[in-house]
Amino acid sequence: MSIDHRRTAAAHAPRGAAQTERERMPRSSHRRVGLVADEAGFWHESRADFGPSVEPGVQLETPEARRRLLHLIERLGLRRRMTPLEPLALAEADLARVHTADYLAAFRAQSAGTGGELGDFAGFGHGSYEVAVRSAGGVAAAVRAVLDGELDRAYALVRPPGHHAEPDRARGYCLLANIPIALELARARQGLGRVAIVDWDVHHGNGAQRIYWDDPDVLAISLHQDRLYPVESGAVEERGGDAALGATLNIPLPAGSGEGAYLAAFDRVVAPALRAFQPELLVVACGYDAAFLDPSSQMALTSATFGDLTRRMIELAEALCGGRLVIAQEGGYSPLYTPICGAAVVAALLEAEAETELHDPYGRHLHTPEQNLLPHQLEAIERAGAAAGTAPPTHH
């Protein structure tokens, strides 16, 4: 299932009008940043049954990393500088723009009982349906506030995550496709047109890729560890359907990639693609599982890199779409390091890095030559750039 938004010419007319109106709106030099911090997500039970050889009791996806991130930004004084946002109350019709009726019915029924599992690595407990709807509603609230001009930027600290969820199944801890649900609501109610999703979670953003495979008005970019999860998707050759060729952009990086590789990939491939696409809104699927302490991957990012990536997104948002930027939290499974990486992103959103006393006791140990861009990483970036038509090969 993919969404085709080229249904009628009339459907495009209000989007253009809405974009023009948003471009005319006055912009303040003081950037207003919103925060969705819905603690209902901490009560979602992410069950994992790996079979009889794995002793019960250890879960990778828990509320702890997100809870500690919320505590840290409060302790640093960042939370009080942000405008609080409550999740929008979503109807099932809002979910049905993205998900199939059969999937929603099965999810709702199992959630009303003792829970279940509707895809690989995507277990849930009693009441998780309502919590997942609030998570999608949190991202929708952030998108709405930014598009309405109430805020310039927003961060949605939500759980469960959403970037692996597909129209007819859950995957990888993701039960509902939070970002697509929010974007489809904005298209229906606010006339949103072209939008770009930049997914830097370490796992491939298969959900947006499948949902928007045939939609030329959504640029879905995924920057991920090569063949990590899902192993069958995320190759550079996957570029979208015939009607939207090039609107899917995958940048699979080798295991062990650090700051040099990520920033080179962003500058050589992601940024040129965004400039060429000219979106009205930028949305980041922000996972912290590419950090070097994360147990789910083999990457080497530090909190400083996440701050650098965020600043680059801010610069592009200012240049391309009036500063409109939404960051929605996805993965990140280190209770020790995810909060520090997340605080670096929030500080960058607030442009408050200089006065924020964020101490990273782990990242300083990783300032090694391996953080530089290495030849095999450059080759992978060049392959992605060549497939996308954004980065000519360099001689080295």
C-alpha positions as CSV (number, residue, x, y, z in Angstrom):
1,M,0.0,0.0,0.0
2,S,1.3,3.4,-0.9
3,I,-0.5,6.8,-0.9
4,D,-1.0,8.6,-4.2
5,H,-1.7,12.3,-3.7
6,R,-1.8,13.1,-7.4
7,R,-5.5,12.3,-7.5
8,T,-6.9,15.6,-8.8
9,A,-5.6,18.9,-9.9
10,A,-7.9,20.6,-7.4
11,A,-6.1,18.7,-4.6
12,H,-2.9,20.6,-5.4
13,A,-4.4,24.1,-5.7
14,P,-5.0,24.7,-1.9
15,R,-1.5,23.4,-1.1
16,G,0.1,26.0,-3.3
17,A,-2.1,28.7,-1.8
18,A,-1.3,27.5,1.7
19,Q,2.4,27.5,0.9
20,T,2.2,31.0,-0.4
21,E,0.4,32.2,2.7
22,R,2.9,30.5,5.0
23,E,5.8,32.2,3.1
24,R,4.1,35.6,3.7
25,M,3.9,35.1,7.4
26,P,6.2,37.3,9.4
27,R,9.1,35.6,11.1
28,S,10.4,36.5,14.5
29,S,14.2,36.6,15.1
30,H,13.5,34.6,18.3
31,R,12.8,31.1,17.4
32,R,9.8,29.5,19.2
33,V,10.4,25.8,19.9
34,G,7.7,23.4,21.0
35,L,7.9,20.2,23.0
36,V,5.6,17.2,23.1
37,A,6.5,15.2,26.1
38,D,3.7,12.8,26.7
39,E,4.5,10.5,29.6
40,A,1.6,8.2,28.6
41,G,4.2,6.6,26.3
42,F,6.2,5.4,29.3
43,W,3.4,3.0,30.2
44,H,3.5,1.2,26.8
45,E,4.7,-2.4,27.3
46,S,7.0,-3.4,24.4
47,R,7.0,-7.2,24.7
48,A,9.7,-9.3,23.0
49,D,9.4,-13.0,22.7
50,F,12.6,-14.3,21.1
51,G,11.9,-18.0,21.8
52,P,12.8,-20.6,24.3
53,S,16.6,-19.9,24.2
54,V,16.3,-16.4,25.5
55,E,15.6,-16.0,29.2
56,P,12.8,-13.5,29.8
57,G,13.3,-10.2,31.6
58,V,15.6,-8.3,29.3
59,Q,14.0,-5.7,26.9
60,L,15.9,-3.5,24.5
61,E,13.0,-1.0,24.0
62,T,12.0,0.4,27.3
63,P,10.8,3.8,28.6
64,E,14.1,4.4,30.4
65,A,16.1,6.2,27.8
66,R,13.2,8.6,27.0
67,R,12.4,9.2,30.6
68,R,16.0,10.1,31.4
69,L,16.1,12.4,28.4
70,L,13.1,14.3,29.7
71,H,14.8,14.6,33.1
72,L,18.0,15.8,31.6
73,I,16.5,18.6,29.5
74,E,14.6,19.7,32.5
75,R,17.7,19.7,34.7
76,L,19.6,21.7,32.0
77,G,16.8,24.3,32.0
78,L,15.9,23.6,28.4
79,R,12.4,22.4,28.9
80,R,11.2,25.6,30.5
81,R,12.3,27.5,27.3
82,M,10.0,25.3,25.1
83,T,6.3,25.7,24.5
84,P,4.5,22.6,25.8
85,L,2.2,20.8,23.3
86,E,-0.4,18.2,24.0
87,P,-1.0,15.3,21.6
88,L,-3.9,15.8,19.2
89,A,-6.8,13.5,19.7
90,L,-6.8,11.4,16.5
91,A,-9.8,9.6,15.2
92,E,-9.5,6.2,13.5
93,A,-10.2,7.9,10.2
94,D,-6.9,9.8,10.7
95,L,-5.0,6.5,11.2
96,A,-6.8,5.0,8.2
97,R,-5.2,7.5,5.8
98,V,-2.0,5.4,6.3
99,H,-3.0,2.0,7.8
100,T,-5.4,-0.7,6.5
101,A,-8.7,-1.3,8.2
102,D,-7.8,-4.9,8.9
103,Y,-4.5,-3.9,10.6
104,L,-6.2,-1.3,12.8
105,A,-9.0,-3.7,13.8
106,A,-6.5,-6.4,14.8
107,F,-4.3,-4.0,16.7
108,R,-7.3,-2.6,18.6
109,A,-8.7,-6.0,19.4
110,Q,-5.4,-7.5,20.7
111,S,-4.7,-4.3,22.7
112,A,-8.1,-4.5,24.4
113,G,-7.2,-8.0,25.5
114,T,-3.8,-9.1,26.9
115,G,-1.8,-7.7,24.0
116,G,0.0,-9.5,21.2
117,E,2.3,-9.1,18.2
118,L,1.4,-8.0,14.7
119,G,4.8,-8.0,13.1
120,D,8.5,-8.9,13.7
121,F,9.9,-7.5,16.9
122,A,6.7,-5.6,17.6
123,G,5.0,-7.0,20.6
124,F,2.7,-4.9,22.8
125,G,0.6,-5.2,25.9
126,H,-2.9,-4.3,27.1
127,G,-3.8,-0.7,26.2
128,S,-1.0,-0.1,23.8
129,Y,-3.4,0.9,21.0
130,E,-4.4,4.0,22.9
131,V,-0.8,4.8,23.8
132,A,0.3,4.4,20.1
133,V,-2.5,6.7,19.0
134,R,-1.3,9.3,21.4
135,S,2.2,8.9,20.1
136,A,1.1,9.6,16.6
137,G,-1.0,12.5,17.9
138,G,2.1,14.0,19.5
139,V,3.8,14.2,16.2
140,A,0.7,15.5,14.6
141,A,0.5,18.3,17.3
142,A,4.1,19.3,16.5
143,V,3.4,19.4,12.7
144,R,0.2,21.4,13.1
145,A,1.8,24.0,15.4
146,V,4.7,24.6,13.1
147,L,2.5,24.8,10.0
148,D,0.1,27.1,11.7
149,G,2.9,29.5,12.6
150,E,2.4,29.1,16.3
151,L,6.0,27.7,16.5
152,D,9.0,27.7,14.3
153,R,10.4,24.3,15.4
154,A,9.1,21.4,17.5
155,Y,10.4,18.2,19.2
156,A,8.1,15.3,19.7
157,L,9.4,13.1,22.5
158,V,7.0,10.2,22.0
159,R,6.8,6.5,22.5
160,P,6.3,4.0,20.9
161,P,8.3,5.0,17.8
162,G,6.9,4.7,14.3
163,H,9.4,4.7,11.4
164,H,9.2,0.9,10.8
165,A,5.4,0.6,10.9
166,E,3.9,-0.3,7.5
167,P,0.3,0.1,6.4
168,D,-0.6,-3.5,7.2
169,R,1.8,-4.5,9.9
170,A,3.9,-3.5,12.9
171,R,7.7,-3.9,12.8
172,G,10.7,-3.2,14.9
173,Y,8.9,-1.8,18.0
174,C,6.8,0.5,15.8
175,L,3.0,0.1,15.9
176,L,1.7,3.1,14.0
177,A,3.5,5.2,11.4
178,N,3.7,8.4,13.5
179,I,5.2,10.8,11.0
180,P,3.1,9.7,7.9
181,I,-0.1,9.9,10.0
182,A,0.8,13.4,11.1
183,L,1.7,14.5,7.5
184,E,-1.5,13.0,6.0
185,L,-3.6,14.9,8.6
186,A,-1.7,18.1,7.7
187,R,-2.3,17.5,4.0
188,A,-6.0,16.9,4.6
189,R,-6.6,19.9,7.0
190,Q,-3.8,22.4,6.4
191,G,-3.0,22.1,2.7
192,L,0.5,20.8,3.2
193,G,2.2,20.0,-0.1
194,R,5.8,19.0,-0.6
195,V,7.5,17.6,2.5
196,A,10.8,15.9,3.1
197,I,11.5,13.3,5.8
198,V,15.1,12.8,6.8
199,D,15.5,9.6,8.8
200,W,18.8,9.3,10.7
201,D,17.8,6.4,12.9
202,V,20.4,3.7,12.5
203,H,17.8,1.3,11.0
204,H,16.3,1.8,7.6
205,G,13.2,3.9,7.4
206,N,11.2,1.3,5.6
207,G,7.8,2.6,6.8
208,A,8.0,6.0,5.0
209,Q,9.6,4.3,2.0
210,R,6.7,1.9,1.5
211,I,4.0,4.4,2.3
212,Y,5.3,7.1,0.0
213,W,6.8,4.8,-2.7
214,D,4.5,6.3,-5.4
215,D,4.2,9.8,-4.1
216,P,6.3,12.4,-5.8
217,D,5.4,15.1,-3.2
218,V,7.2,13.3,-0.3
219,L,11.0,13.0,-0.3
220,A,11.9,10.1,2.0
221,I,15.6,10.1,2.9
222,S,17.1,7.3,5.1
223,L,20.6,7.4,6.4
224,H,21.3,4.1,8.1
225,Q,23.7,1.2,8.8
226,D,23.8,-1.0,5.8
227,R,21.7,-4.2,6.0
228,L,21.0,-3.9,9.7
229,Y,17.2,-3.9,10.0
230,P,15.2,-4.6,8.0
231,V,17.8,-6.5,6.2
232,E,15.8,-6.7,3.0
233,S,15.4,-3.0,2.4
234,G,17.4,0.2,2.3
235,A,19.6,-0.3,-0.7
236,V,20.6,2.6,-2.9
237,E,18.8,1.1,-5.9
238,E,15.4,1.6,-4.1
239,R,14.4,5.0,-5.4
240,G,10.6,5.0,-5.6
241,G,7.9,3.9,-8.0
242,D,7.6,4.9,-11.6
243,A,5.5,7.9,-10.7
244,A,7.9,9.1,-8.0
245,L,11.3,7.9,-9.1
246,G,14.0,9.7,-7.0
247,A,11.6,10.6,-4.2
248,T,13.1,7.7,-2.2
249,L,16.7,8.2,-1.3
250,N,18.7,5.6,0.7
251,I,22.2,6.1,2.1
252,P,23.4,2.9,3.6
253,L,26.7,3.4,5.5
254,P,29.2,0.7,6.6
255,A,29.3,-0.5,10.2
256,G,31.7,1.6,12.2
257,S,30.8,4.9,10.6
258,G,31.3,8.0,12.7
259,E,31.1,11.7,12.5
260,G,33.1,12.1,9.3
261,A,31.0,9.6,7.4
262,Y,27.7,11.0,8.6
263,L,28.5,14.7,8.0
264,A,30.0,13.9,4.6
265,A,26.8,11.9,3.7
266,F,24.7,14.8,4.8
267,D,26.6,17.5,3.0
268,R,27.2,15.6,-0.2
269,V,23.9,13.8,-0.6
270,V,21.2,14.8,1.9
271,A,21.5,18.6,1.6
272,P,21.7,18.8,-2.2
273,A,18.6,16.5,-2.4
274,L,16.7,18.7,-0.1
275,R,17.7,21.9,-2.0
276,A,16.6,20.3,-5.3
277,F,13.3,19.2,-3.8
278,Q,12.3,22.5,-2.2
279,P,10.0,21.2,0.5
280,E,7.4,23.2,2.5
281,L,8.3,21.4,5.7
282,L,11.3,19.4,7.0
283,V,10.7,16.4,9.4
284,V,13.4,14.4,11.0
285,A,12.9,10.8,12.1
286,C,15.4,11.2,14.9
287,G,16.8,8.0,16.3
288,Y,19.8,8.0,18.6
289,D,20.8,4.3,17.9
290,A,23.7,5.3,15.7
291,A,25.5,6.4,18.8
292,F,28.5,4.4,19.8
293,L,27.1,3.2,23.1
294,D,23.8,2.0,21.6
295,P,23.3,-1.8,22.0
296,S,21.4,-2.2,18.7
297,S,24.0,-1.1,16.2
298,Q,27.7,-0.9,15.4
299,M,28.0,2.9,14.6
300,A,30.1,5.5,16.3
301,L,28.3,8.8,16.6
302,T,28.6,11.1,19.6
303,S,26.3,13.7,21.0
304,A,28.3,16.4,19.2
305,T,27.5,14.8,15.9
306,F,23.8,14.8,16.6
307,G,24.1,18.5,17.4
308,D,25.9,19.1,14.2
309,L,23.2,17.2,12.2
310,T,20.5,19.3,13.9
311,R,22.2,22.6,13.1
312,R,22.5,21.5,9.5
313,M,18.8,20.8,9.4
314,I,18.0,24.2,10.9
315,E,20.1,25.9,8.3
316,L,18.3,24.1,5.5
317,A,14.9,24.7,7.0
318,E,15.7,28.4,7.2
319,A,16.8,28.5,3.6
320,L,14.1,26.3,2.1
321,C,10.9,26.5,4.0
322,G,10.8,29.5,6.4
323,G,12.5,27.6,9.2
324,R,9.7,25.0,9.6
325,L,11.3,21.9,11.2
326,V,9.8,19.1,13.3
327,I,11.9,16.4,15.0
328,A,10.2,13.2,16.0
329,Q,12.0,10.8,18.3
330,E,12.4,7.2,17.0
331,G,15.0,4.7,18.3
332,G,17.8,5.0,20.9
333,Y,18.3,2.3,23.5
334,S,21.2,3.3,25.7
335,P,19.8,4.7,29.0
336,L,23.2,6.2,29.6
337,Y,23.9,7.9,26.2
338,T,20.5,8.5,24.5
339,P,19.6,11.3,26.9
340,I,22.9,13.1,26.3
341,C,22.5,12.8,22.5
342,G,18.9,14.0,22.7
343,A,19.8,16.9,24.9
344,A,22.3,18.0,22.3
345,V,19.6,18.0,19.7
346,V,17.2,20.0,21.9
347,A,19.9,22.5,22.8
348,A,20.6,23.0,19.0
349,L,16.9,23.5,18.3
350,L,16.9,26.2,20.9
351,E,20.2,27.7,19.7
352,A,21.2,27.4,23.3
353,E,24.4,25.3,23.0
354,A,26.7,28.1,24.4
355,E,24.8,28.5,27.6
356,T,23.9,24.9,28.1
357,E,26.2,23.0,30.5
358,L,25.8,19.6,28.8
359,H,28.7,17.4,29.8
360,D,29.3,14.3,27.6
361,P,31.6,12.0,29.7
362,Y,31.6,9.3,26.9
363,G,32.0,11.1,23.6
364,R,35.4,12.5,24.5
365,H,36.8,9.0,24.5
366,L,35.9,8.5,20.8
367,H,37.7,11.4,19.3
368,T,40.0,9.1,17.4
369,P,41.2,9.0,13.7
370,E,38.4,6.5,13.1
371,Q,35.9,9.3,13.4
372,N,37.3,10.8,10.2
373,L,35.8,9.9,6.8
374,L,37.5,6.7,5.7
375,P,37.9,5.6,2.0
376,H,35.3,2.7,2.2
377,Q,32.8,5.0,3.8
378,L,33.3,7.6,1.0
379,E,32.8,4.9,-1.6
380,A,29.4,4.1,0.0
381,I,28.4,7.8,0.1
382,E,29.4,8.2,-3.6
383,R,27.3,5.3,-4.6
384,A,24.3,6.8,-2.9
385,G,25.0,10.2,-4.4
386,A,25.4,8.7,-7.9
387,A,22.1,6.9,-7.5
388,A,20.4,10.1,-6.4
389,G,22.1,12.3,-8.9
390,T,23.3,14.6,-6.2
391,A,27.0,13.9,-5.8
392,P,29.5,13.3,-8.6
393,P,32.3,10.9,-7.8
394,T,35.5,12.5,-6.4
395,H,39.0,11.4,-7.2
396,H,40.9,9.9,-4.2
